[in-house]
Amino acid sequence: MLINIIVVLVVVGILLWLINTYVPMDGKIKSILNAVVVIVVILWLLKAFGLLSGVGI
């Protein structure tokens, strides 16, 4: 389970880096995208560790 979490975090990080580096878009949109991805990953981690059970992600 821990290996899966690490792999997902690495893949999400690489994808976010690729999008930020190679996809031309406004800085505000990149900031919003980064914030949304970070929030979703944090919620997913909380649910994966059993600290957040009421959210349906």
HUGI-V560129 format. One record per backbone hydrogen bond with DSSP energy under -0.5 kcal/mol. CO is the residue of the C=O (numbers start at 1). NH is the residue of the N-H. E is the energy in kcal/mol with one decimal. If there is no record, write none. Layout:
# HUGI-V560129
co=CO nh=NH e=E
co=CO nh=NH e=E
This chain:
# HUGI-V560129
co=1 nh=5 e=-1.9
co=2 nh=6 e=-2.2
co=3 nh=7 e=-2.6
co=4 nh=8 e=-2.5
co=5 nh=9 e=-2.4
co=6 nh=10 e=-2.3
co=7 nh=11 e=-2.6
co=8 nh=12 e=-2.8
co=9 nh=13 e=-2.3
co=10 nh=14 e=-2.6
co=11 nh=15 e=-2.7
co=12 nh=16 e=-2.5
co=13 nh=17 e=-2.3
co=14 nh=18 e=-2.7
co=15 nh=19 e=-2.5
co=16 nh=20 e=-2.5
co=17 nh=21 e=-2.2
co=18 nh=22 e=-2.9
co=19 nh=23 e=-1.6
co=22 nh=24 e=-0.7
co=23 nh=25 e=-0.6
co=26 nh=30 e=-2.1
co=27 nh=31 e=-2.1
co=28 nh=32 e=-2.3
co=29 nh=33 e=-2.7
co=30 nh=34 e=-2.8
co=31 nh=35 e=-2.4
co=32 nh=36 e=-2.6
co=33 nh=37 e=-2.5
co=34 nh=38 e=-2.4
co=35 nh=39 e=-2.5
co=36 nh=40 e=-2.5
co=37 nh=41 e=-2.5
co=38 nh=42 e=-2.4
co=39 nh=43 e=-2.5
co=40 nh=44 e=-2.4
co=41 nh=45 e=-2.6
co=42 nh=46 e=-2.5
co=43 nh=47 e=-2.2
co=44 nh=48 e=-2.6
co=45 nh=49 e=-2.1
co=46 nh=51 e=-2.5
co=46 nh=52 e=-1.1
co=47 nh=50 e=-1.1
co=55 nh=57 e=-1.2
